[in-house]
Amino acid sequence: MKRRVAIVATVVFSLFLGGMFGHLWAQRSATLGQSLQLFSRVVGLVLTNYVESVKPDELIKAGIRGMLESLDPHTAFLDEEDFNELKVRTEAQFGGIGIHIGMVDDRLTVISPIEGTPAEREGIRGGDRIAEIEGESTEGFTTSDAVRLLRGEPGTKVNIGIDRPGVDELIPVEITRDIINIKAVPYAGMVTEDVGYVRLADFSRVATGELTRALDSLFGAGAERLIFDLRANGGGLLKEGRAVSDLFLPKGKVIVRTEGRIPDSKREFTAETSGARGEYPMVVLVDRGSASAAEIVAGAIQDWERGLILGDTTFGKGSVQTIHQLGPVTAVKVTTAYWYTPSGRCINRPRDSNGDLVEAEDDGEETTRKYRTLGELQREVSGGGAIVPDIYLGYEELAELAARVNRSSYFDFAVEYANGHGNLTMDFEAGDAVLEQFRDYLRDVKEIEFTAAEFDSSRETFMAQIEREVAGKIAGMRGDYEMRLRRDPHVLRAIELLENAESNHGMLAGL
């Protein structure tokens, strides 16, 4: 019986590989055939002789995963859970209750409810601990465990038990799930009288539409200059990266090129419409978490001198993945091409299967070639992978004590403070009295030891973090952003650059 299972598993696997490597299989390469025979023998030996019973389908899937992971960090087999999560990220909606959750002191905690969702309507607050889901204790749960239980078909109900600070007993809440839309633009607002700020968090299918509406709102409110925040934007859909770039570039300008081994991978994408508001001054914020489609947009803006790039060198995820669905709930994601900016720079920085950078081989021409922007200034730009900013501004190194204090300390203190001060407004400042309370809180509640000098060296960080967390309790995500931007060094530097800029040309020429 085991032998039959092994033979069936081998045949299924061979058919699977035949579909995935159709072109190679058609060639009937002797090397490929020998390798498949070797794999089949190993599968058969394991199924027949391994000390414990092994499920053939799990063994085959593990083999597939190992094979794909050996190629690059982005080529992968997607099981049902992975495939559903990918669809959630790209479609930007799912059935659920509408909360941002995280682990605070090893407990599932509501960071904030999403505006207009069932959770907000039922009175769920930031700081609430999710102690039970459908009567089951969440002790030992991960956020993935909770998400799996809280998500579901719209119209269905889920019962949770809330442990709320200041309330002795669990609060039972029954919530009817609904369609939850994930915002690609979590915040947009004016930071000065004529400088608008917009944050684009990802490149899901709603990105261009939400960004367009945000820009309309900002320029309708008097914006004449823009801060476009792509920090920690991990990318998403190529078509959204192209469409977002189209909002800023003149018609006909190249946005990105893709090149790979197969003919269909060689493509060029150009702007199809001219930016509605012309060449207004713009600063684009990037950091090491800006990747994929975010790098396409930043690279196109930099190459065409459409704006100034400020921040840190981006991640360097410059590869195209194609999704091949294998069945109703499984798929394989395969890297098929690399992205190149309009000036010809390859965005990709080679990484091994663990995601660590790999030194590129010296091919002579690539290491000596000079790349220049395509605008009037023809500025020299880096061609070593990723997008190197025009002005480098890294994140400030934290003082020793601030580095030891994790977010849960700020979060819990803000919950306690907000519960004890019912009339807080967005004018809140973490002055000396608040900092004294926080100092005592760290010592007495969090049991963190420190000297007076250590506390004083971290005061600026403590002020900023407390104000941000309290603002989040006052006005949710919008309050968090509004308060955070007041002290954000990258935003403050961008404002300084834009206030004296009549044009992008003028900003860039002065570097």
Order of alpha helices (4+ residues) and beta strands (2+ residues): alpha-alpha-alpha-alpha-beta-alpha-beta-beta-beta-alpha-beta-beta-alpha-beta-beta-beta-beta-beta-alpha-beta-alpha-beta-beta-beta-alpha-beta-beta-beta-alpha-beta-beta-beta-alpha-alpha-alpha-alpha-alpha-alpha-alpha
